[in-house]
């Protein structure tokens, strides 16, 4: 099963959503923008009932256990838009992100690992990491296999550091163990030293991660 069919199964019979997805599948760009904005009101924001094992089979590393119904619907809406030609698809997706509310941005960033042309979304993921909105950073960084698979080392390391600054749980960064790097260890060790010099507490998990990356801690 594809992520789209899995989402359809979890969302169940939703006539409004089915009609919008059909229009979007025909390349109706305006229908996509409008539906993204209407999903919360039309379908509600209740927690999505998911099967984690089914999600992992449909897309390795995908963990939607914290998604809501409207977030799943927004992901399905975006997945309905034709992936070819790639240039038009990317332009439409960028407009979706650019015009999105905070709520919509979170759903779109969570959906990154499900979207086609992942190589075209690296800059967009980077923009999410730089966001001033903690919810957006979390949507990119946590429970999301896209960063570990697609981001170059400097961007991935900055993402981890941003999570540490914000107090987000690094244990939920997918693929972190495989992307450990001495430079990340150096940055985390510097962060730990600065915190201690300022008389501030340090999360033991951060120090442990620095050491796991090869940093020598004082």
C-alpha positions as CSV (number, residue, x, y, z in Angstrom):
1,X,0.0,0.0,0.0
2,X,1.1,3.5,-0.7
3,X,1.0,6.3,2.0
4,X,-2.0,7.8,0.1
5,X,-4.0,4.6,0.3
6,X,-3.1,4.2,4.0
7,X,-4.2,7.7,4.7
8,X,-7.5,7.1,2.9
9,X,-8.1,4.0,5.0
10,X,-7.5,5.8,8.2
11,X,-9.6,8.8,7.2
12,X,-12.5,6.6,6.1
13,X,-15.5,7.7,4.1
14,X,-15.2,11.5,3.7
15,X,-17.3,12.7,0.7
16,X,-15.9,16.3,0.9
17,X,-12.3,15.1,1.0
18,X,-12.9,12.5,-1.8
19,X,-14.4,15.2,-4.1
20,X,-11.6,17.6,-3.4
21,X,-8.9,15.0,-4.0
22,X,-10.5,14.1,-7.4
23,X,-10.4,17.7,-8.5
24,X,-6.9,18.2,-7.3
25,X,-5.8,15.0,-9.2
26,X,-7.0,16.7,-12.4
27,X,-4.5,19.4,-11.7
28,X,-6.8,22.0,-10.1
29,X,-4.3,24.2,-8.3
30,X,-6.9,26.5,-6.8
31,X,-8.9,23.6,-5.4
32,X,-5.7,22.4,-3.6
33,X,-5.1,25.8,-1.9
34,X,-8.7,26.2,-0.8
35,X,-9.0,22.6,0.5
36,X,-5.8,23.0,2.5
37,X,-7.4,25.9,4.3
38,X,-10.8,24.2,4.8
39,X,-9.6,20.8,6.0
40,X,-9.6,21.6,9.7
41,X,-13.1,23.1,9.7
42,X,-14.5,20.3,7.4
43,X,-13.0,17.3,9.1
44,X,-12.0,18.4,12.6
45,X,-8.8,18.1,14.5
46,X,-9.2,14.9,16.4
47,X,-6.3,12.6,16.9
48,X,-5.8,10.3,13.9
49,X,-6.3,6.5,14.6
50,X,-3.3,4.9,13.0
51,X,-1.6,1.5,12.6
52,X,2.1,2.2,13.1
53,X,3.1,-1.1,11.5
54,X,1.1,-0.3,8.4
55,X,2.6,3.1,8.2
56,X,6.1,1.6,8.4
57,X,5.3,-0.8,5.6
58,X,3.9,1.9,3.4
59,X,6.9,4.2,4.0
60,X,9.9,3.1,6.1
61,X,10.5,5.5,9.0
62,X,7.1,7.1,8.7
63,X,5.6,7.7,12.2
64,X,2.2,9.5,12.1
65,X,1.1,8.4,15.6
66,X,0.9,12.1,16.7
67,X,-1.0,13.3,13.6
68,X,-4.5,14.7,13.7
69,X,-7.3,14.1,11.2
70,X,-6.9,17.4,9.5
71,X,-3.1,16.9,9.2
72,X,-3.7,13.6,7.5
73,X,-6.2,15.1,5.2
74,X,-3.9,17.9,4.2
75,X,-1.2,15.3,3.4
76,X,-3.6,13.4,1.2
77,X,-4.7,16.6,-0.6
78,X,-1.1,17.4,-1.5
79,X,-0.4,13.8,-2.5
80,X,-3.3,14.0,-4.9
81,X,-1.7,16.7,-7.0
82,X,0.0,15.4,-10.2
83,X,3.7,14.8,-9.7
84,X,4.5,15.5,-13.3
85,X,5.8,17.7,-14.7
86,X,8.2,18.0,-11.8
87,X,8.8,21.7,-12.3
88,X,5.1,22.6,-12.1
89,X,4.6,20.3,-9.1
90,X,7.4,22.0,-7.2
91,X,6.1,25.4,-8.0
92,X,2.7,24.5,-6.7
93,X,4.1,22.9,-3.5
94,X,6.2,26.0,-2.8
95,X,3.1,28.2,-3.2
96,X,1.3,25.9,-0.7
97,X,4.0,26.4,1.8
98,X,4.4,30.1,1.1
99,X,0.7,30.8,1.6
100,X,0.1,28.4,4.5
101,X,-1.1,29.3,8.0
102,X,1.0,27.9,10.9
103,X,-1.4,25.0,11.2
104,X,-1.1,24.2,7.5
105,X,2.7,24.5,7.6
106,X,2.9,22.0,10.3
107,X,0.9,19.5,8.3
108,X,2.9,20.1,5.1
109,X,6.3,19.8,6.8
110,X,5.1,16.6,8.5
111,X,4.2,15.2,5.0
112,X,7.7,15.8,3.6
113,X,8.7,12.1,3.7
114,X,5.6,11.2,1.7
115,X,6.0,13.6,-1.2
116,X,7.4,12.8,-4.6
117,X,10.7,14.5,-5.8
118,X,12.3,14.6,-2.3
119,X,15.5,16.0,-3.8
120,X,13.5,19.2,-4.8
121,X,12.4,19.8,-1.2
122,X,15.8,20.1,0.6
123,X,15.7,23.9,0.6
124,X,12.1,23.9,1.8
125,X,13.1,21.6,4.7
126,X,15.9,24.0,5.5
127,X,13.4,26.9,5.6
128,X,11.3,24.9,8.1
129,X,14.3,24.3,10.4
130,X,15.1,28.1,10.4
131,X,11.5,29.0,11.3
132,X,10.9,31.0,14.4
133,X,7.8,28.8,15.1
134,X,8.7,25.9,17.3
135,X,5.8,23.8,16.0
136,X,7.2,24.1,12.5
137,X,10.7,23.1,13.6
138,X,9.3,20.1,15.4
139,X,7.3,19.1,12.3
140,X,10.5,18.9,10.2
141,X,12.8,17.4,12.9
142,X,10.7,15.0,14.9
143,X,9.3,11.6,13.9
144,X,10.3,12.5,10.3
145,X,12.7,10.4,8.2
146,X,13.1,13.1,5.6
147,X,16.0,15.1,7.2
148,X,18.2,12.1,7.8
149,X,17.7,10.8,4.3
150,X,18.0,14.1,2.4
151,X,19.7,16.9,4.3
152,X,23.5,17.4,3.9
153,X,25.5,17.2,7.1
154,X,25.7,20.9,7.9
155,X,21.9,21.3,7.6
156,X,21.2,18.2,9.6
157,X,23.6,19.3,12.3
158,X,22.0,22.7,12.5
159,X,18.6,21.0,12.8
160,X,19.8,18.9,15.8
161,X,21.3,22.0,17.4
162,X,18.1,23.9,16.9
163,X,16.2,21.1,18.6
164,X,18.6,21.3,21.6
165,X,18.1,25.1,21.8
166,X,14.4,24.7,21.8
167,X,14.3,21.8,24.2
168,X,12.8,19.4,21.7
169,X,13.4,15.7,22.3
170,X,16.4,14.6,20.2
171,X,15.3,11.0,20.8
172,X,12.6,11.6,18.3
173,X,15.0,12.7,15.5
174,X,14.8,9.8,13.1
175,X,18.1,8.5,11.9
176,X,20.2,10.5,14.4
177,X,22.3,7.5,15.4
178,X,23.3,7.0,11.8
179,X,24.0,10.7,11.2
180,X,26.3,11.3,14.2
181,X,29.3,13.4,13.2
182,X,32.4,14.9,14.9
183,X,31.3,18.4,14.0
184,X,27.9,17.8,15.6
185,X,29.7,16.6,18.7
186,X,31.9,19.7,18.7
187,X,28.9,22.0,18.5
188,X,27.0,20.2,21.2
189,X,30.1,20.2,23.5
190,X,30.4,24.0,23.0
191,X,26.7,24.4,23.8
192,X,27.2,22.4,27.0
193,X,30.2,24.4,28.1
194,X,28.4,27.7,27.5
195,X,25.4,26.6,29.5
196,X,27.6,25.5,32.4
197,X,29.6,28.8,32.4
198,X,26.3,30.6,32.6
199,X,25.3,28.5,35.6
200,X,22.5,26.9,33.6
201,X,21.3,23.3,33.7
202,X,22.3,20.9,31.0
203,X,20.0,18.1,29.7
204,X,22.0,14.9,30.3
205,X,20.7,13.6,27.0
206,X,22.5,16.4,25.2
207,X,25.9,15.6,26.8
208,X,25.4,11.9,26.0
209,X,24.7,12.8,22.4
210,X,27.9,14.9,22.2
211,X,29.9,12.1,23.6
212,X,28.3,9.6,21.2
213,X,29.5,11.9,18.4
214,X,33.0,11.7,19.7
215,X,33.3,14.9,21.7
216,X,35.4,15.0,24.8
217,X,33.5,16.6,27.6
218,X,35.1,18.6,30.4
